Every structure is written in structure tokens, then in C-alpha cells.
């Protein structure tokens, strides 16, 4: 009901400010953050914002349990077009994507790496990292904002992030010499399997944006 009311207010009510600076704290699928926006004396506006989100959880990835810790970092630049002269907007721009996911294997029992089974003390720590190769990527979206000095905003969109690249290594295990060399080869094979699994997920290269904010006109 709230979003319906905001939509009707934004689309049916003409903009009261022909030229406007605003700041918008928001919560979104990218985390917590804020945007600064400027709307010209035309159906065009500009936005810049930053969001961050950190959390940690256990996840079974290709048969190995990892403690994964995503760290989402997004700086967003965009241009808004208001085709109806009200709060409804079509948007697009670029995102500075510095997001990464760190992972550490939870090795409390024998683990299979690259098709070979090892004891936890042989592997030591199994450390993973996933991050995007491209720092700057495009995004598009659409949204609405109610009229008035303080108003609710709602936006949806998508970031064309591409597939993240995976890195996997071990540290502190009890193996050495040729045995360690074989483990390294198996880790490389495991990394290749993880990367292929990610690349096979076609939708994984698109990151959805859904945000709810409170715009405060300055």
C-alpha cells in the first residue's frame, strides 16, 4: 500500500521544484548508503551515491563448506530522465564496483580437493577470494519519488557486473615437496571447477538493485 501511494503521488503530481538539490539515505540490495542528487530546470537530473554491506555465513560450495564473508562496496553515478515531468524517472550510469567475497574452508573432517581426499591438517587453511575484474560497469533502472520537501523514493534496476573471478589457495598445511605440489595442482583444478560453475550461471553476471530511500530536499 505504501509503494502504491508513493507511485500515484510521484506520477500524478507535478514536480514542485524546478531545480533541486537533495540527499537520500537509503537501504537496498547493495547495502546501506546515501545519494546526493541534483535536478535541473528540465526533465534531467544527476545522482551520485555510495553503499556498503558486510556479513558472514557458512555455505556449501561444490561439496566444501566455507565461511564466506561478502564485502559489498558500490559507488554509483547516474543520470535521471523524468519523462512525465513528475517523480517518475528512467535512470542509467556507471557503478564503481569494489565488491569481493572472502572464504575460508571449514575443514573439520576429511575434504576432497580436485578429486583427491585430504585430512584437515594436510591442507591447513583453504582460502578463497572472488572479485570482479572490471571496476567500472554500467547500470540501468527506473524509479519513483513522492513530491514535497521530504519524500519516499523507490528504485529498481540492474548492474551489468559480469562474472566474478575466483582464486583459491592453501596455507599452513603439513605437506611438503611433491605431495604439496600435487595438492597445489588439485587446488588449481578445484578453482577451475568453481570458476566454470560460476560462468555457467548466466544470471550471475547481473546484480539486481532494489532500493528504498527518504529524499530530503535542500
C-alpha positions as CSV (number, residue, x, y, z in Angstrom):
1,X,0.0,0.0,0.0
2,X,2.9,2.4,0.8
3,X,4.6,1.8,-2.5
4,X,1.3,2.2,-4.4
5,X,0.7,5.6,-2.6
6,X,4.2,6.7,-3.4
7,X,3.8,5.7,-7.1
8,X,0.5,7.6,-7.5
9,X,1.9,10.6,-5.8
10,X,5.0,10.6,-7.9
11,X,3.4,10.0,-11.3
12,X,0.3,12.1,-10.9
13,X,1.7,15.1,-9.0
14,X,3.8,17.6,-11.0
15,X,7.2,18.4,-9.5
16,X,7.1,21.4,-7.2
17,X,10.8,22.1,-7.6
18,X,12.1,23.1,-11.0
19,X,15.6,23.0,-9.7
20,X,16.6,20.9,-6.7
21,X,19.4,19.5,-4.6
22,X,18.6,16.6,-2.3
23,X,20.2,13.9,-0.2
24,X,18.7,10.5,0.2
25,X,19.7,7.9,2.8
26,X,18.6,4.5,1.6
27,X,18.6,0.8,2.2
28,X,19.0,-1.5,-0.8
29,X,20.2,-4.9,-2.1
30,X,23.6,-3.2,-2.3
31,X,23.5,-2.4,1.4
32,X,23.2,0.9,3.4
33,X,24.2,4.2,1.9
34,X,23.1,7.6,0.6
35,X,22.8,9.5,-2.6
36,X,23.2,13.2,-3.5
37,X,21.0,14.3,-6.4
38,X,20.5,17.5,-8.4
39,X,17.6,18.1,-10.8
40,X,17.9,20.7,-13.4
41,X,15.3,23.1,-14.8
42,X,14.5,20.3,-17.3
43,X,13.5,16.7,-17.3
44,X,17.1,15.8,-16.4
45,X,18.8,15.2,-13.1
46,X,22.1,13.7,-11.8
47,X,22.8,11.4,-8.9
48,X,25.9,10.1,-7.0
49,X,25.9,7.7,-4.2
50,X,27.8,5.1,-2.2
51,X,26.6,1.9,-0.5
52,X,28.3,-0.8,1.6
53,X,27.3,-4.2,3.1
54,X,29.3,-6.7,5.2
55,X,28.1,-10.1,6.5
56,X,29.3,-13.6,7.0
57,X,27.7,-17.1,6.8
58,X,28.6,-20.7,6.1
59,X,27.9,-22.0,2.6
60,X,28.4,-25.4,0.9
61,X,30.2,-24.7,-2.4
62,X,30.9,-27.6,-4.7
63,X,30.9,-30.0,-1.8
64,X,33.2,-27.9,0.5
65,X,31.8,-25.9,3.4
66,X,33.2,-22.3,3.5
67,X,32.8,-19.4,5.9
68,X,32.1,-16.8,3.3
69,X,32.3,-13.1,4.1
70,X,31.0,-10.8,1.3
71,X,32.1,-7.2,1.4
72,X,29.9,-5.1,-1.0
73,X,31.2,-1.7,-2.0
74,X,29.5,0.3,-4.7
75,X,29.9,3.9,-5.8
76,X,27.2,4.9,-8.2
77,X,27.0,7.8,-10.8
78,X,23.8,8.2,-12.8
79,X,21.6,10.4,-15.0
80,X,17.9,10.6,-14.4
81,X,15.3,11.4,-17.1
82,X,11.8,12.4,-15.9
83,X,9.6,11.9,-19.0
84,X,6.3,12.9,-17.3
85,X,7.7,16.0,-15.5
86,X,6.9,14.4,-12.2
87,X,8.7,12.0,-9.9
88,X,8.8,9.0,-12.2
89,X,12.3,8.6,-13.6
90,X,14.3,6.4,-16.0
91,X,18.0,6.1,-15.0
92,X,21.3,4.9,-16.1
93,X,25.0,5.3,-15.5
94,X,28.1,3.6,-14.1
95,X,29.0,1.8,-10.9
96,X,32.4,1.7,-9.3
97,X,32.3,-1.9,-8.1
98,X,34.9,-2.9,-5.5
99,X,32.9,-5.8,-4.0
100,X,34.6,-9.0,-3.0
101,X,33.8,-12.3,-1.2
102,X,36.4,-13.9,1.1
103,X,36.1,-17.5,2.0
104,X,37.8,-19.9,4.4
105,X,37.1,-23.6,4.2
106,X,35.6,-25.2,7.4
107,X,37.9,-28.2,7.5
108,X,36.7,-30.2,10.5
109,X,36.7,-33.5,8.6
110,X,38.4,-35.1,5.5
111,X,37.9,-32.9,2.5
112,X,38.0,-33.7,-1.2
113,X,40.0,-31.1,-3.3
114,X,40.4,-31.6,-7.0
115,X,39.2,-35.2,-6.8
116,X,41.6,-36.3,-4.0
117,X,40.7,-36.6,-0.3
118,X,42.9,-34.9,2.3
119,X,43.0,-34.7,6.1
120,X,42.4,-31.2,7.5
121,X,46.0,-30.9,8.9
122,X,47.4,-31.8,5.4
123,X,45.5,-28.9,3.8
124,X,45.9,-26.4,6.6
125,X,43.7,-23.4,5.6
126,X,41.8,-23.4,2.3
127,X,41.4,-19.7,1.4
128,X,39.2,-18.4,-1.4
129,X,38.6,-15.0,-2.9
130,X,36.0,-13.9,-5.5
131,X,36.0,-10.4,-7.0
132,X,35.1,-8.6,-10.2
133,X,37.8,-7.8,-12.8
134,X,36.1,-4.6,-14.1
135,X,35.9,-1.7,-11.6
136,X,33.5,0.4,-13.7
137,X,30.4,-1.3,-15.0
138,X,27.1,0.1,-16.4
139,X,23.7,0.1,-14.7
140,X,20.1,1.0,-15.7
141,X,16.9,1.3,-13.7
142,X,13.6,3.1,-13.1
143,X,12.1,4.7,-10.0
144,X,9.6,7.0,-8.3
145,X,9.8,9.7,-5.7
146,X,7.0,11.5,-3.9
147,X,6.6,15.3,-4.1
148,X,7.4,17.6,-1.2
149,X,10.5,18.6,0.8
150,X,10.7,15.1,2.3
151,X,9.5,12.1,0.3
152,X,9.9,8.4,-0.1
153,X,11.9,7.0,-3.1
154,X,11.8,3.5,-4.6
155,X,14.1,2.3,-7.4
156,X,14.7,-0.9,-9.2
157,X,17.4,-1.7,-11.7
158,X,20.3,-4.0,-12.6
159,X,24.1,-3.7,-12.6
160,X,25.9,-5.4,-15.5
161,X,28.7,-6.6,-13.3
162,X,30.0,-9.6,-15.3
163,X,31.1,-12.9,-13.7
164,X,33.5,-12.6,-10.7
165,X,36.9,-14.3,-10.9
166,X,37.8,-16.9,-8.3
167,X,41.1,-17.5,-6.6
168,X,41.9,-20.5,-4.3
169,X,45.0,-21.4,-2.3
170,X,46.1,-23.3,0.8
171,X,48.2,-22.2,3.7
172,X,49.9,-23.8,6.7
173,X,49.4,-27.5,5.8
174,X,51.6,-30.3,6.8
175,X,52.6,-31.5,3.3
176,X,55.8,-30.6,1.5
177,X,57.8,-31.4,-1.6
178,X,56.0,-33.5,-4.3
179,X,52.9,-34.0,-2.0
180,X,52.5,-30.3,-1.7
181,X,52.9,-29.9,-5.5
182,X,50.2,-32.4,-6.1
183,X,47.9,-30.6,-3.6
184,X,48.6,-27.3,-5.4
185,X,47.6,-28.9,-8.7
186,X,44.4,-30.2,-7.1
187,X,43.6,-26.8,-5.7
188,X,44.1,-25.3,-9.2
189,X,41.7,-27.9,-10.5
190,X,39.2,-27.1,-7.8
191,X,39.5,-23.4,-8.6
192,X,38.8,-24.1,-12.3
193,X,35.7,-26.1,-11.3
194,X,34.4,-23.2,-9.2
195,X,35.1,-20.7,-12.0
196,X,33.3,-22.9,-14.5
197,X,30.3,-23.3,-12.2
198,X,30.1,-19.5,-11.8
199,X,30.4,-18.9,-15.5
200,X,27.7,-21.4,-16.2
201,X,25.2,-19.3,-14.2
202,X,24.2,-16.9,-16.9
203,X,22.2,-14.6,-14.5
204,X,25.2,-14.4,-12.1
205,X,26.7,-11.5,-14.2
206,X,23.7,-9.3,-13.4
207,X,23.3,-7.8,-9.9
208,X,19.8,-6.6,-9.0
209,X,19.2,-3.2,-7.5
210,X,16.1,-2.7,-5.3
211,X,16.3,0.4,-3.0
212,X,14.0,2.3,-0.7
213,X,15.1,5.8,0.4
214,X,14.0,9.0,2.1
215,X,14.7,12.0,-0.1
216,X,15.3,15.3,1.8
217,X,15.4,18.4,-0.5
218,X,18.0,21.0,0.4
